[in-house]
Amino acid sequence: MKITPLRTVALACVAGALLFAGSNQASASVGVSIQVGGPPPPPPPNYYHQWARPYPGAVWIAGHNEWINGRWVWVGGYYAYPPRRGAVWVSGYYRHGYWHSGYWR
């Protein structure tokens, strides 16, 4: 009786496993998303009425669209207290395919 070498048995097991794994992967789907540049331009702004200043020194931050989790989200206007005396709010803007968030200057 001939004894099959261990290497041949191991190769047969590996080949069988690959065939089995290959048949399962044939039904799997892979999604690829590619984005070149920044997010698309924001939608047109919503128009609203600015209400009275709630306290002295409050600065109105106008409503704006922000790029959050892969989509534009409208953030309504609000009053904020400047982080330091003389600080000025610079509104966010969209330029050259990129969104630049507002900041205090």
LINPE-V99901 format. One record per pair of residues at least 12 apart in sequence whose ideal C-beta (glycine too) atoms are under 8 Angstrom apart, sorted by the first residue. I is the first residue (numbers start at 1). J is the second residue. D is the distance in whole Angstrom. If there is no record, write none. Layout:
# LINPE-V99901
i = [I:I]
j = [J:J]
d = [D:D]
This chain:
# LINPE-V99901
i = [37:37:38:38:38:39:39:39:39:39:41:42:42:42:42:42:42:43:43:45:45:45:46:46:46:48:48:48:50:50:53:54:55:55:57:57:58:58:58:59:59:59:59:59:59:59:60:60:60:60:61:61:61:61:61:61:61:62:62:63:63:63:64:64:64:66:66:66:67:82:83:84:87:87:88:88:89:89:89:89:90:90:90:90]
j = [97:98:97:98:99:67:70:72:98:99:94:64:65:67:72:94:99:65:72:63:64:65:63:74:76:63:76:77:62:77:79:79:79:81:81:82:79:80:81:79:80:81:82:87:88:89:77:78:79:89:77:78:79:80:89:91:102:77:91:75:76:77:91:92:102:92:99:101:99:104:104:104:104:105:104:105:102:103:104:105:102:103:104:105]
d = [4:7:4:4:6:5:8:7:8:6:6:8:4:8:5:6:7:6:6:7:7:7:6:6:8:6:7:6:8:6:7:6:8:8:6:7:4:7:6:7:6:7:6:8:8:5:6:8:6:8:6:5:7:5:6:8:7:5:6:6:5:4:7:5:7:7:8:7:5:6:6:8:5:7:7:5:6:8:6:8:6:6:7:5]
